[in-house]
Amino acid sequence: MFSWLRDRRRKRLLAEPFPPHWDAILRNNVQHYSRLSDPERAKLRDAIRVLVDEKGWEPARGFHVTEEMKLTIAGQAALMLIGMADHDYFARVPSIVVHPGEFRRPDPEDATVEDEVTDEIVDGLASYRGPVVVGWEQVKAEARDPDAGYSVVIHEFAHQLDFLDEYTDGTPPLPSKADEQRWAAVMSAAFNRHRKALERGRETFFSEQAGDSESEFFADTSEAFFCRPGDLIAEEPDVYGILAKFYGVDPNKWFAA
């Protein structure tokens, strides 16, 4: 779509009143929604409307994708955008595929997300310039209880941010060389501490999966940033600081209220 046509469409969309029943769904299903300030909530609503309107919403294997599902998924993804000065609503994500629950990971050699599958059970996937795939039961439970510390939506959309510079290395595009150097120093040090703790068999704050790669570590820390900000500050204050700068929000204020 031409950018001028897209921008005009978005402007017209955002000029429309926000549906009251959407507000009710968000208050019920996305617990973050009620914790935001009024300006943050307004930005979230705008981002939600664009995501719901512009993404393809695909049911997996005949599963029916409802309005509630779209709003619950978009509501969590939009949290990641409300503090960013420069973003394009995850423009490289053409669609969001929704399974009823956990699903088998597609064969990476297969061209689709549906046909050939492996034995690995997952609740989310992200592919470069491709769809985000999530399981609805996990999405719903996590959105209603962010204090549990997990969000498959935030995890997979963090991968999409990581993909933006064409590298899958746990470092999204940053505004300056100084920011890149600071990011590398903080995240690499935290990642290495986590991996050493895993190697020694210690209980860790981050997931075992976060030790697989710096890309997984970024996705995992993004989950903690939005869902367990106080714990992340206590565990890795420098990680919280650079994520706060990157995302442009301070979730600890939401949870302290």
C-alpha positions as a Markdown table, in Angstrom:
| # | Residue | x | y | z |
|---|---|---|---|---|
| 1 | Met | 0.0 | 0.0 | 0.0 |
| 2 | Phe | 1.3 | 3.5 | -0.9 |
| 3 | Ser | 2.4 | 5.3 | 2.3 |
| 4 | Trp | 0.2 | 8.3 | 1.6 |
| 5 | Leu | -2.9 | 6.1 | 1.1 |
| 6 | Arg | -2.0 | 4.1 | 4.2 |
| 7 | Asp | -1.5 | 7.3 | 6.3 |
| 8 | Arg | -4.9 | 8.7 | 5.1 |
| 9 | Arg | -6.6 | 5.4 | 5.9 |
| 10 | Arg | -5.1 | 5.4 | 9.4 |
| 11 | Lys | -6.0 | 9.1 | 10.0 |
| 12 | Arg | -9.6 | 8.3 | 9.1 |
| 13 | Leu | -9.7 | 5.2 | 11.2 |
| 14 | Leu | -8.3 | 7.0 | 14.3 |
| 15 | Ala | -10.8 | 9.8 | 13.9 |
| 16 | Glu | -13.6 | 7.4 | 14.6 |
| 17 | Pro | -14.9 | 6.9 | 18.2 |
| 18 | Phe | -13.4 | 4.0 | 20.0 |
| 19 | Pro | -16.1 | 1.3 | 20.3 |
| 20 | Pro | -17.4 | 1.2 | 23.9 |
| 21 | His | -17.6 | -2.6 | 23.9 |
| 22 | Trp | -13.9 | -2.8 | 22.9 |
| 23 | Asp | -13.1 | -0.8 | 26.0 |
| 24 | Ala | -15.0 | -3.4 | 28.1 |
| 25 | Ile | -13.2 | -6.3 | 26.5 |
| 26 | Leu | -9.8 | -4.7 | 27.1 |
| 27 | Arg | -10.6 | -4.0 | 30.7 |
| 28 | Asn | -11.7 | -7.6 | 31.2 |
| 29 | Asn | -9.0 | -9.3 | 29.2 |
| 30 | Val | -5.9 | -7.1 | 29.2 |
| 31 | Gln | -5.1 | -6.2 | 32.8 |
| 32 | His | -2.4 | -3.7 | 31.8 |
| 33 | Tyr | -5.1 | -1.6 | 30.2 |
| 34 | Ser | -6.6 | -0.3 | 33.5 |
| 35 | Arg | -3.1 | 0.4 | 34.9 |
| 36 | Leu | -2.1 | 2.9 | 32.2 |
| 37 | Ser | -2.3 | 6.6 | 32.5 |
| 38 | Asp | -5.0 | 8.3 | 30.4 |
| 39 | Pro | -2.5 | 9.5 | 27.7 |
| 40 | Glu | -1.0 | 6.0 | 27.6 |
| 41 | Arg | -4.4 | 4.4 | 27.3 |
| 42 | Ala | -5.3 | 6.7 | 24.4 |
| 43 | Lys | -2.1 | 5.7 | 22.6 |
| 44 | Leu | -2.8 | 2.1 | 23.2 |
| 45 | Arg | -6.3 | 2.3 | 21.8 |
| 46 | Asp | -5.0 | 4.0 | 18.7 |
| 47 | Ala | -2.4 | 1.3 | 18.2 |
| 48 | Ile | -4.9 | -1.4 | 18.8 |
| 49 | Arg | -7.2 | 0.0 | 16.1 |
| 50 | Val | -4.5 | 0.0 | 13.5 |
| 51 | Leu | -3.3 | -3.5 | 14.4 |
| 52 | Val | -6.8 | -5.0 | 14.3 |
| 53 | Asp | -7.5 | -3.2 | 11.0 |
| 54 | Glu | -4.3 | -3.9 | 9.1 |
| 55 | Lys | -3.2 | -7.4 | 10.1 |
| 56 | Gly | -4.6 | -10.5 | 8.6 |
| 57 | Trp | -6.2 | -12.6 | 11.3 |
| 58 | Glu | -6.0 | -16.3 | 10.4 |
| 59 | Pro | -7.5 | -19.2 | 12.3 |
| 60 | Ala | -5.4 | -22.3 | 12.5 |
| 61 | Arg | -7.0 | -25.5 | 11.3 |
| 62 | Gly | -10.6 | -24.1 | 11.2 |
| 63 | Phe | -10.4 | -22.3 | 14.6 |
| 64 | His | -12.6 | -19.2 | 14.6 |
| 65 | Val | -10.9 | -16.0 | 15.4 |
| 66 | Thr | -13.2 | -13.7 | 17.4 |
| 67 | Glu | -13.2 | -10.0 | 18.0 |
| 68 | Glu | -12.2 | -10.7 | 21.6 |
| 69 | Met | -9.2 | -12.6 | 20.5 |
| 70 | Lys | -8.1 | -9.8 | 18.1 |
| 71 | Leu | -8.4 | -7.2 | 20.8 |
| 72 | Thr | -6.6 | -9.3 | 23.5 |
| 73 | Ile | -3.7 | -10.0 | 21.2 |
| 74 | Ala | -3.5 | -6.5 | 19.7 |
| 75 | Gly | -3.8 | -5.0 | 23.2 |
| 76 | Gln | -0.6 | -6.7 | 24.4 |
| 77 | Ala | 1.4 | -6.1 | 21.2 |
| 78 | Ala | 0.3 | -2.4 | 21.3 |
| 79 | Leu | 1.9 | -2.0 | 24.8 |
| 80 | Met | 5.2 | -2.3 | 23.2 |
| 81 | Leu | 4.5 | 0.7 | 20.9 |
| 82 | Ile | 2.9 | 3.4 | 23.1 |
| 83 | Gly | 6.3 | 4.9 | 24.2 |
| 84 | Met | 8.1 | 4.6 | 20.9 |
| 85 | Ala | 8.4 | 7.8 | 18.9 |
| 86 | Asp | 9.2 | 6.0 | 15.7 |
| 87 | His | 7.4 | 2.8 | 14.7 |
| 88 | Asp | 5.1 | 1.5 | 12.0 |
| 89 | Tyr | 2.7 | -0.8 | 13.8 |
| 90 | Phe | 4.8 | -4.0 | 13.2 |
| 91 | Ala | 4.4 | -3.4 | 9.4 |
| 92 | Arg | 6.5 | -6.4 | 8.5 |
| 93 | Val | 4.1 | -8.7 | 10.3 |
| 94 | Pro | 1.4 | -9.5 | 7.6 |
| 95 | Ser | -0.8 | -11.7 | 9.7 |
| 96 | Ile | -1.4 | -13.2 | 13.1 |
| 97 | Val | -2.3 | -16.9 | 13.2 |
| 98 | Val | -4.3 | -18.1 | 16.2 |
| 99 | His | -4.4 | -21.7 | 17.4 |
| 100 | Pro | -6.8 | -22.8 | 20.2 |
| 101 | Gly | -3.9 | -23.6 | 22.5 |
| 102 | Glu | -0.4 | -25.0 | 22.3 |
| 103 | Phe | 0.6 | -26.4 | 18.9 |
| 104 | Arg | 3.4 | -28.4 | 17.3 |
| 105 | Arg | 6.2 | -26.3 | 15.8 |
| 106 | Pro | 6.1 | -26.3 | 12.0 |
| 107 | Asp | 9.0 | -28.0 | 10.2 |
| 108 | Pro | 11.4 | -25.1 | 9.4 |
| 109 | Glu | 12.0 | -26.7 | 6.0 |
| 110 | Asp | 8.3 | -26.4 | 5.1 |
| 111 | Ala | 7.0 | -23.3 | 3.4 |
| 112 | Thr | 3.8 | -22.9 | 5.6 |
| 113 | Val | 2.9 | -22.7 | 9.3 |
| 114 | Glu | 0.3 | -25.4 | 9.0 |
| 115 | Asp | 1.5 | -28.5 | 7.0 |
| 116 | Glu | 4.5 | -30.3 | 8.2 |
| 117 | Val | 5.1 | -30.3 | 11.9 |
| 118 | Thr | 7.8 | -31.4 | 14.4 |
| 119 | Asp | 7.4 | -33.0 | 17.8 |
| 120 | Glu | 8.1 | -29.8 | 19.7 |
| 121 | Ile | 5.1 | -28.3 | 21.4 |
| 122 | Val | 5.1 | -24.4 | 21.6 |
| 123 | Asp | 2.7 | -21.6 | 22.4 |
| 124 | Gly | 4.1 | -19.0 | 20.0 |
| 125 | Leu | 6.3 | -18.5 | 17.0 |
| 126 | Ala | 7.6 | -15.5 | 15.0 |
| 127 | Ser | 9.1 | -15.6 | 11.6 |
| 128 | Tyr | 11.1 | -13.0 | 9.7 |
| 129 | Arg | 8.8 | -11.0 | 7.5 |
| 130 | Gly | 6.1 | -13.5 | 8.3 |
| 131 | Pro | 3.3 | -14.1 | 10.7 |
| 132 | Val | 3.2 | -14.2 | 14.5 |
| 133 | Val | 1.6 | -17.5 | 15.6 |
| 134 | Val | 0.1 | -17.8 | 19.1 |
| 135 | Gly | -2.1 | -20.2 | 21.1 |
| 136 | Trp | -5.3 | -18.5 | 22.4 |
| 137 | Glu | -5.5 | -20.2 | 25.8 |
| 138 | Gln | -2.0 | -19.1 | 26.7 |
| 139 | Val | -2.7 | -15.5 | 25.4 |
| 140 | Lys | -5.9 | -15.1 | 27.4 |
| 141 | Ala | -4.5 | -16.4 | 30.7 |
| 142 | Glu | -1.4 | -14.3 | 30.5 |
| 143 | Ala | -3.2 | -11.1 | 29.4 |
| 144 | Arg | -5.5 | -11.5 | 32.4 |
| 145 | Asp | -2.7 | -12.2 | 34.9 |
| 146 | Pro | 0.5 | -10.3 | 33.8 |
| 147 | Asp | 1.8 | -10.7 | 37.4 |
| 148 | Ala | 2.5 | -14.4 | 36.5 |
| 149 | Gly | 5.3 | -12.9 | 34.5 |
| 150 | Tyr | 4.7 | -14.3 | 31.0 |
| 151 | Ser | 3.3 | -13.0 | 27.7 |
| 152 | Val | 3.7 | -15.1 | 24.6 |
| 153 | Val | 2.5 | -12.1 | 22.6 |
| 154 | Ile | 5.2 | -9.7 | 23.9 |
| 155 | His | 7.8 | -12.5 | 23.5 |
| 156 | Glu | 7.0 | -13.1 | 19.8 |
| 157 | Phe | 6.6 | -9.4 | 18.9 |
| 158 | Ala | 9.9 | -8.7 | 20.6 |
| 159 | His | 11.4 | -11.1 | 18.1 |
| 160 | Gln | 9.8 | -9.0 | 15.3 |
| 161 | Leu | 11.5 | -5.9 | 16.7 |
| 162 | Asp | 14.8 | -7.8 | 16.7 |
| 163 | Phe | 14.3 | -8.7 | 13.0 |
| 164 | Leu | 14.0 | -5.1 | 11.9 |
| 165 | Asp | 17.7 | -4.6 | 11.3 |
| 166 | Glu | 17.9 | -7.8 | 9.3 |
| 167 | Tyr | 19.8 | -9.6 | 12.1 |
| 168 | Thr | 18.5 | -12.0 | 14.7 |
| 169 | Asp | 20.9 | -11.1 | 17.4 |
| 170 | Gly | 18.9 | -9.7 | 20.3 |
| 171 | Thr | 19.6 | -6.1 | 19.4 |
| 172 | Pro | 16.8 | -4.1 | 17.8 |
| 173 | Pro | 17.5 | -1.0 | 15.7 |
| 174 | Leu | 18.8 | 1.7 | 18.1 |
| 175 | Pro | 19.2 | 5.5 | 17.5 |
| 176 | Ser | 22.9 | 5.9 | 18.0 |
| 177 | Lys | 26.3 | 4.1 | 18.1 |
| 178 | Ala | 26.5 | 5.0 | 21.8 |
| 179 | Asp | 23.1 | 3.3 | 22.4 |
| 180 | Glu | 24.3 | 0.2 | 20.5 |
| 181 | Gln | 27.4 | 0.0 | 22.6 |
| 182 | Arg | 25.5 | 0.5 | 25.9 |
| 183 | Trp | 23.0 | -2.2 | 24.8 |
| 184 | Ala | 25.7 | -4.7 | 23.9 |
| 185 | Ala | 27.6 | -4.2 | 27.2 |
| 186 | Val | 24.5 | -4.5 | 29.4 |
| 187 | Met | 22.6 | -7.3 | 27.6 |
| 188 | Ser | 25.7 | -9.4 | 26.9 |
| 189 | Ala | 26.8 | -9.2 | 30.5 |
| 190 | Ala | 23.3 | -10.2 | 31.8 |
| 191 | Phe | 23.0 | -12.9 | 29.2 |
| 192 | Asn | 26.4 | -14.4 | 30.2 |
| 193 | Arg | 25.4 | -14.3 | 33.9 |
| 194 | His | 22.2 | -16.1 | 33.0 |
| 195 | Arg | 24.0 | -18.8 | 31.0 |
| 196 | Lys | 26.5 | -19.4 | 33.8 |
| 197 | Ala | 23.7 | -19.8 | 36.3 |
| 198 | Leu | 22.0 | -22.4 | 34.0 |
| 199 | Glu | 25.3 | -24.3 | 33.6 |
| 200 | Arg | 25.7 | -24.5 | 37.3 |
| 201 | Gly | 22.2 | -25.7 | 37.8 |
| 202 | Arg | 21.0 | -22.7 | 39.7 |
| 203 | Glu | 17.5 | -21.4 | 39.9 |
| 204 | Thr | 17.2 | -18.5 | 37.5 |
| 205 | Phe | 15.0 | -15.4 | 37.1 |
| 206 | Phe | 14.8 | -15.8 | 33.3 |
| 207 | Ser | 13.7 | -18.9 | 31.6 |
| 208 | Glu | 15.9 | -21.7 | 30.4 |
| 209 | Gln | 15.0 | -20.8 | 26.8 |
| 210 | Ala | 16.5 | -17.3 | 27.4 |
| 211 | Gly | 19.9 | -19.0 | 27.6 |
| 212 | Asp | 19.6 | -20.4 | 24.1 |
| 213 | Ser | 20.6 | -17.2 | 22.3 |
| 214 | Glu | 20.8 | -13.4 | 22.8 |
| 215 | Ser | 17.6 | -13.2 | 20.6 |
| 216 | Glu | 15.7 | -15.4 | 23.1 |
| 217 | Phe | 17.2 | -13.4 | 25.9 |
| 218 | Phe | 15.9 | -10.1 | 24.5 |
| 219 | Ala | 12.4 | -11.6 | 24.1 |
| 220 | Asp | 12.4 | -13.0 | 27.6 |
| 221 | Thr | 13.6 | -9.8 | 29.2 |
| 222 | Ser | 10.9 | -7.9 | 27.3 |
| 223 | Glu | 8.3 | -10.2 | 28.9 |
| 224 | Ala | 9.8 | -9.5 | 32.3 |
| 225 | Phe | 10.0 | -5.8 | 31.6 |
| 226 | Phe | 6.3 | -5.5 | 30.9 |
| 227 | Cys | 5.0 | -8.2 | 33.3 |
| 228 | Arg | 7.4 | -8.3 | 36.2 |
| 229 | Pro | 9.1 | -4.9 | 36.2 |
| 230 | Gly | 9.8 | -4.7 | 39.9 |
| 231 | Asp | 11.4 | -8.1 | 39.9 |
| 232 | Leu | 13.5 | -7.2 | 36.8 |
| 233 | Ile | 14.7 | -4.0 | 38.5 |
| 234 | Ala | 15.8 | -6.1 | 41.5 |
| 235 | Glu | 17.4 | -8.8 | 39.4 |
| 236 | Glu | 19.0 | -6.8 | 36.6 |
| 237 | Pro | 18.5 | -3.0 | 37.0 |
| 238 | Asp | 20.7 | -2.1 | 34.1 |
| 239 | Val | 18.6 | -4.3 | 31.8 |
| 240 | Tyr | 15.5 | -2.6 | 33.0 |
| 241 | Gly | 17.1 | 0.8 | 32.3 |
| 242 | Ile | 18.0 | 0.2 | 28.7 |
| 243 | Leu | 14.6 | -1.5 | 28.0 |
| 244 | Ala | 12.9 | 1.5 | 29.6 |
| 245 | Lys | 14.8 | 3.8 | 27.2 |
| 246 | Phe | 14.1 | 1.6 | 24.2 |
| 247 | Tyr | 10.4 | 1.1 | 24.8 |
| 248 | Gly | 9.9 | 4.6 | 26.2 |
| 249 | Val | 7.8 | 3.6 | 29.2 |
| 250 | Asp | 8.2 | 2.7 | 32.8 |
| 251 | Pro | 6.0 | -0.3 | 33.6 |
| 252 | Asn | 7.1 | -0.3 | 37.2 |
| 253 | Lys | 4.8 | 2.7 | 37.7 |
| 254 | Trp | 1.9 | 0.7 | 36.4 |
| 255 | Phe | 2.4 | -2.1 | 38.9 |
| 256 | Ala | 3.3 | 0.1 | 41.8 |
| 257 | Ala | -0.2 | 1.8 | 41.7 |
